[in-house]
Amino acid sequence: MKPDPILEELWKIKDELAREAGYDTHRFFENLRQWEAGHPHDGPVVGNAKELRQLVAEQERERAKSSSLALKEEPLHPKP
């Protein structure tokens, strides 16, 4: 089986977090709650692939709209 560097990194982090909590699940989740309280998330929360596709499509539409508006603007320094 070919090694997957992403999975290997996740497993390494998981092992470090478990070790920090003394392999105690209650302490692990308490540490997680403390971390979450100190690092609030203000972005969108995606629950599945369909929601992710919708979010990406919406962001692409907004990006296209803003770039098309930029093309319609007058030049900063009009020619004499």
C-alpha positions in Angstrom: 0.0 0.0 0.0 1.3 3.4 -1.0 1.9 5.7 2.0 -0.3 8.8 2.2 1.5 11.8 3.6 -1.7 13.6 4.5 -3.0 10.6 6.6 0.4 10.1 8.2 0.4 13.8 9.3 -3.1 13.5 10.7 -2.2 10.4 12.6 0.9 12.1 14.0 -1.2 15.1 15.2 -3.8 12.8 16.7 -1.1 10.9 18.6 0.4 14.1 19.9 -3.0 15.4 21.1 -3.9 12.1 22.7 -0.5 12.1 24.5 -1.1 15.7 25.7 -4.4 14.6 27.2 -2.8 11.6 28.9 -4.9 9.3 26.6 -8.0 10.5 28.6 -10.9 11.2 26.3 -12.6 13.5 28.8 -9.4 15.6 29.1 -8.9 15.4 25.3 -12.4 17.0 24.6 -11.9 19.5 27.4 -8.7 20.6 25.7 -10.6 20.8 22.4 -13.3 22.9 23.9 -10.7 25.3 25.3 -9.0 25.6 22.0 -12.3 26.3 20.2 -13.1 29.0 22.7 -9.8 30.7 22.0 -10.1 30.3 18.2 -13.6 31.3 17.1 -14.6 30.4 13.5 -16.5 33.1 11.6 -16.5 31.4 8.2 -19.1 29.1 6.7 -19.5 25.6 8.0 -19.9 22.9 5.3 -21.6 19.7 6.3 -21.3 17.6 3.1 -20.0 17.6 -0.5 -23.2 19.1 -1.9 -22.9 22.1 0.4 -19.2 22.5 -0.5 -20.1 22.5 -4.2 -22.8 25.2 -3.6 -20.4 27.3 -1.6 -17.7 27.1 -4.2 -20.1 27.9 -7.0 -21.4 30.9 -5.1 -17.9 32.2 -4.5 -17.0 31.8 -8.2 -20.2 33.7 -9.2 -19.2 36.6 -6.8 -15.7 36.6 -8.1 -16.9 36.7 -11.7 -19.3 39.5 -10.9 -16.7 41.6 -9.2 -14.1 41.1 -12.0 -16.7 41.9 -14.7 -17.5 45.1 -12.8 -13.8 46.0 -12.8 -13.7 45.7 -16.6 -16.6 48.2 -17.0 -15.0 50.9 -14.9 -13.5 54.1 -16.4 -9.7 54.4 -16.5 -8.2 56.3 -13.7 -6.4 58.7 -16.0 -8.4 59.5 -19.0 -6.5 60.3 -22.2 -6.4 64.0 -23.3 
